[in-house]
Amino acid sequence: MFQSLIDYKQKVVFRRQRRRKQREITKYIIDYHLSSEESTNDDIPDCNMSSNNDNSTPLDTTTCLPSLQNDHYNEATSRIDYTIDDDEILKDDSFDCHSDLSTPLYDSAHITVKKATSQLMNFVIESNLDKSTTTKLFRLIKSLLPVSNTLPSTYNQIMKVLGQVSLFQAKYYCNGCHQLWAWKGQGVYPYDQNNGSRRVHEEVVSSGREAEQRLMPIDGIKGVSPMLQILTYPDQIIYDYMHLVCLGHMVTLIKRWLPLLERSSLAEINTLLESIRLPHNVHAKFNYSISDVSEWHAKHFRLFVLNIGLPCIVPHLPKLISSHFAIYCLAIKFLHCPKSLDEINIADSFIDYYCRAAPLVFDQSIELLSLHAHLHLAEQVKRHGGLGFSSAFCFESCIRHLKKLVHGTKNLVSQVAYCCDLRSAVHRPEFRLQKSTGKNNILMTSPGQRDRH
């Protein structure tokens, strides 16, 4: 264990040194190019001073630089005093000038926008600059060029000049039905546009084959997966209750409640959560307040939506929001461990009403996929049982149990197998709960009770 920590620390130190060295190299390259350009400009004499000192000596105006005004070239002076010769044009064998039909970089420039961008991007690739440093470099060069230059200064503009235009035209469908998303500042699934048509496995397979032939998605299906020969889509692809309800929609709800709660209400709710007494087998102590909901674990949200959330929130929220949340709690409670088919049907009607009223209680931004997927939970429970028996909570508990069997980070599978072999070889006594010695039922017709009355 100690040796593994030493190896880990050495790796961390090595990676930090490597990143620091890369930053130093990048800074050196940029400073070197900037300093070389400044030294070149200083070595070129001023044509006006030379003409005053020696009028008899003719000067070639092509050796003079354009004057600077407000950190930019004076375009009129540059056109009169400076003319670029053919020998001064940079040659780039990897770039085809004849196929470059883009506009000049600025007025009277002999280099186009595309060629300048390509040369700069070659420097970026050789220097291994990141995206942020690349855009800063382009903005710096753009500020040094004449004002009328068209050098791109953002990543999207650079890609567009180089011909890498995004052809993204995707349409997001629900996995369980044909509901198509709508863009309203973000991707939402409006309830009023829900047609209720559920996907069928045969239809998914046929759409996948058609998508492979046409080389384009069909109803959100991009092709035929080999897993479709094993699983029936979407009947055997379930929604995880832990991530959908506990870590998904409940987080959204509580964050929308916080602006509506007063400071005194928050203090009262936090006091109630801290002082709550739970059974010994429920390990969900609220160490963080409701304002720090991002620090809660899935077990806290599960306990909140199933047991304690409604009595904590109802006295402090408006009646409309609290009654809306009460419908949600009842629906999840029924689907968590249903006792009959009637409870599943009642929960289905509750969820349908909850999703229909959600944009009226809050706004349309709440109609995310995490809310729309609730409409398929009742059908899932009918096929696979209650949400409590098909969620990731059981897998997380198993992982937590396996983590106790290993030490360090090496040979994890061997360590788990070793512990399992030991437990199978050594028979430990089975623990049984003792039977209650007291009376569980007291009859009201017993002689002792008659004497008291």
CORUR-V321651 format. One record per residue. N is the residue number from 1. RES is the residue in one small letter. PSI is psi in radians with two decimals (NA if undefined). Layout:
<<N;RES;PSI> <N;RES;PSI>>
This chain:
<<1;m;-0.79> <2;f;-0.69> <3;q;-0.66> <4;s;-0.64> <5;l;-0.69> <6;i;-0.78> <7;d;-0.70> <8;y;-0.75> <9;k;-0.67> <10;q;-0.68> <11;k;-0.73> <12;v;-0.78> <13;v;-0.72> <14;f;-0.74> <15;r;-0.65> <16;r;-0.76> <17;q;-0.68> <18;r;-0.74> <19;r;-0.68> <20;r;-0.67> <21;k;-0.68> <22;q;-0.70> <23;r;-0.70> <24;e;-0.70> <25;i;-0.76> <26;t;-0.79> <27;k;-0.67> <28;y;-0.71> <29;i;-0.79> <30;i;-0.80> <31;d;-0.63> <32;y;-0.76> <33;h;-0.70> <34;l;-0.73> <35;s;-0.62> <36;s;-0.65> <37;e;-0.69> <38;e;-0.70> <39;s;-0.61> <40;t;-0.71> <41;n;-0.62> <42;d;-0.52> <43;d;-0.37> <44;i;2.19> <45;p;2.77> <46;d;2.23> <47;c;-0.53> <48;n;-0.73> <49;m;-0.68> <50;s;-0.63> <51;s;-0.52> <52;n;-0.60> <53;n;-0.65> <54;d;1.64> <55;n;-0.38> <56;s;-0.32> <57;t;2.05> <58;p;2.41> <59;l;2.48> <60;d;2.03> <61;t;-0.17> <62;t;-0.21> <63;t;0.03> <64;c;2.51> <65;l;2.65> <66;p;2.57> <67;s;2.72> <68;l;2.40> <69;q;2.05> <70;n;0.73> <71;d;0.30> <72;h;2.80> <73;y;2.46> <74;n;1.96> <75;e;-0.63> <76;a;-0.75> <77;t;-0.67> <78;s;-0.58> <79;r;-0.49> <80;i;-0.79> <81;d;-0.28> <82;y;2.27> <83;t;2.20> <84;i;2.24> <85;d;2.88> <86;d;-0.50> <87;d;-0.37> <88;e;-0.16> <89;i;2.26> <90;l;2.32> <91;k;2.36> <92;d;1.85> <93;d;-0.46> <94;s;-0.08> <95;f;2.26> <96;d;1.84> <97;c;-0.54> <98;h;-0.53> <99;s;-0.07> <100;d;1.80> <101;l;0.29> <102;s;2.95> <103;t;2.78> <104;p;2.72> <105;l;-0.66> <106;y;3.11> <107;d;2.33> <108;s;0.32> <109;a;2.47> <110;h;0.16> <111;i;2.41> <112;t;2.93> <113;v;-0.71> <114;k;-0.72> <115;k;-0.71> <116;a;-0.71> <117;t;-0.69> <118;s;-0.74> <119;q;-0.71> <120;l;-0.68> <121;m;-0.54> <122;n;-0.71> <123;f;-0.68> <124;v;-0.74> <125;i;-0.75> <126;e;-0.60> <127;s;-0.14> <128;n;0.88> <129;l;2.60> <130;d;3.13> <131;k;-0.74> <132;s;-0.78> <133;t;-0.59> <134;t;-0.82> <135;t;-0.63> <136;k;-0.67> <137;l;-0.77> <138;f;-0.68> <139;r;-0.64> <140;l;-0.81> <141;i;-0.64> <142;k;-0.64> <143;s;-0.40> <144;l;-0.28> <145;l;2.92> <146;p;2.74> <147;v;-0.57> <148;s;0.26> <149;n;2.71> <150;t;0.57> <151;l;2.27> <152;p;2.57> <153;s;-0.01> <154;t;2.85> <155;y;-0.74> <156;n;-0.68> <157;q;-0.68> <158;i;-0.81> <159;m;-0.61> <160;k;-0.69> <161;v;-0.65> <162;l;0.03> <163;g;0.13> <164;q;1.31> <165;v;2.33> <166;s;2.24> <167;l;0.56> <168;f;2.04> <169;q;0.71> <170;a;2.65> <171;k;2.23> <172;y;2.06> <173;y;2.74> <174;c;2.57> <175;n;-0.44> <176;g;-0.28> <177;c;-3.03> <178;h;0.39> <179;q;2.19> <180;l;2.46> <181;w;2.82> <182;a;2.47> <183;w;1.98> <184;k;1.12> <185;g;-0.40> <186;q;2.89> <187;g;2.03> <188;v;2.83> <189;y;1.51> <190;p;2.43> <191;y;-0.61> <192;d;-0.20> <193;q;0.16> <194;n;2.09> <195;n;-0.18> <196;g;0.10> <197;s;2.07> <198;r;2.56> <199;r;2.62> <200;v;2.55> <201;h;-0.80> <202;e;-0.65> <203;e;-0.66> <204;v;-0.73> <205;v;-0.77> <206;s;-0.67> <207;s;-0.64> <208;g;-0.71> <209;r;-0.70> <210;e;-0.64> <211;a;-0.64> <212;e;-0.58> <213;q;-0.72> <214;r;-0.12> <215;l;0.73> <216;m;2.62> <217;p;2.49> <218;i;1.98> <219;d;0.65> <220;g;-0.03> <221;i;2.19> <222;k;-0.21> <223;g;-3.10> <224;v;2.14> <225;s;2.50> <226;p;-0.39> <227;m;-0.34> <228;l;-0.29> <229;q;-0.27> <230;i;-0.79> <231;l;2.56> <232;t;2.01> <233;y;2.30> <234;p;0.21> <235;d;-0.65> <236;q;0.17> <237;i;1.77> <238;i;2.76> <239;y;2.33> <240;d;2.07> <241;y;-0.55> <242;m;-0.77> <243;h;-0.59> <244;l;-0.84> <245;v;-1.00> <246;c;-0.94> <247;l;-0.03> <248;g;-1.44> <249;h;-0.58> <250;m;-0.63> <251;v;-0.73> <252;t;-0.75> <253;l;-0.86> <254;i;-0.66> <255;k;-0.49> <256;r;-0.40> <257;w;-0.60> <258;l;-0.75> <259;p;-0.34> <260;l;-0.23> <261;l;2.35> <262;e;2.93> <263;r;-0.68> <264;s;-0.64> <265;s;-0.71> <266;l;-0.73> <267;a;-0.68> <268;e;-0.71> <269;i;-0.75> <270;n;-0.68> <271;t;-0.69> <272;l;-0.70> <273;l;-0.64> <274;e;-0.59> <275;s;0.01> <276;i;2.44> <277;r;2.14> <278;l;2.80> <279;p;2.82> <280;h;-0.41> <281;n;0.11> <282;v;1.83> <283;h;1.39> <284;a;1.22> <285;k;2.27> <286;f;1.60> <287;n;-0.26> <288;y;2.59> <289;s;3.02> <290;i;-0.36> <291;s;-0.51> <292;d;0.90> <293;v;-0.39> <294;s;-0.30> <295;e;-0.11> <296;w;2.68> <297;h;3.02> <298;a;-0.58> <299;k;-0.54> <300;h;-0.74> <301;f;-0.65> <302;r;-0.80> <303;l;-0.59> <304;f;-0.80> <305;v;-0.48> <306;l;-0.52> <307;n;-1.04> <308;i;-0.15> <309;g;-0.78> <310;l;-0.87> <311;p;-0.40> <312;c;-0.58> <313;i;-0.61> <314;v;-0.76> <315;p;-0.20> <316;h;-0.20> <317;l;2.78> <318;p;2.69> <319;k;-0.63> <320;l;-0.82> <321;i;-0.72> <322;s;-0.70> <323;s;-0.60> <324;h;-0.71> <325;f;-0.56> <326;a;-0.68> <327;i;-0.70> <328;y;-0.74> <329;c;-0.73> <330;l;-0.72> <331;a;-0.81> <332;i;-0.62> <333;k;-0.74> <334;f;-0.72> <335;l;-0.32> <336;h;-0.78> <337;c;1.34> <338;p;2.51> <339;k;-0.25> <340;s;2.93> <341;l;-0.50> <342;d;-0.66> <343;e;-0.63> <344;i;-0.73> <345;n;-0.69> <346;i;-0.74> <347;a;-0.64> <348;d;-0.75> <349;s;-0.62> <350;f;-0.79> <351;i;-0.67> <352;d;-0.77> <353;y;-0.67> <354;y;-0.79> <355;c;-0.61> <356;r;-0.61> <357;a;-0.22> <358;a;-0.83> <359;p;-0.35> <360;l;-0.61> <361;v;-0.74> <362;f;-1.79> <363;d;-3.13> <364;q;-0.29> <365;s;-0.21> <366;i;-0.20> <367;e;1.01> <368;l;3.08> <369;l;-0.53> <370;s;-0.47> <371;l;-0.72> <372;h;-0.60> <373;a;-0.35> <374;h;-0.45> <375;l;-0.31> <376;h;0.03> <377;l;-0.67> <378;a;-0.76> <379;e;-0.64> <380;q;-0.71> <381;v;-0.62> <382;k;-0.56> <383;r;-0.65> <384;h;0.05> <385;g;-3.09> <386;g;2.75> <387;l;-0.53> <388;g;-0.27> <389;f;-0.09> <390;s;0.33> <391;s;3.11> <392;a;-0.01> <393;f;-0.72> <394;c;-0.65> <395;f;-0.66> <396;e;-0.66> <397;s;-0.68> <398;c;-0.73> <399;i;-0.71> <400;r;-0.65> <401;h;-0.69> <402;l;-0.55> <403;k;-0.47> <404;k;-0.29> <405;l;-0.19> <406;v;2.73> <407;h;2.16> <408;g;-2.84> <409;t;0.19> <410;k;2.51> <411;n;0.92> <412;l;-0.76> <413;v;-0.70> <414;s;-0.66> <415;q;-0.72> <416;v;-0.75> <417;a;-0.64> <418;y;-0.76> <419;c;-0.67> <420;c;-0.67> <421;d;-0.70> <422;l;-0.74> <423;r;-0.55> <424;s;-0.47> <425;a;-0.66> <426;v;2.01> <427;h;2.06> <428;r;2.56> <429;p;2.41> <430;e;2.35> <431;f;2.25> <432;r;2.44> <433;l;2.42> <434;q;2.57> <435;k;2.57> <436;s;2.31> <437;t;-0.24> <438;g;-3.06> <439;k;2.27> <440;n;-0.51> <441;n;2.36> <442;i;2.04> <443;l;2.34> <444;m;-0.27> <445;t;0.13> <446;s;2.69> <447;p;-0.65> <448;g;-0.70> <449;q;-0.62> <450;r;-0.63> <451;d;-0.61> <452;r;-0.64> <453;h;NA>>
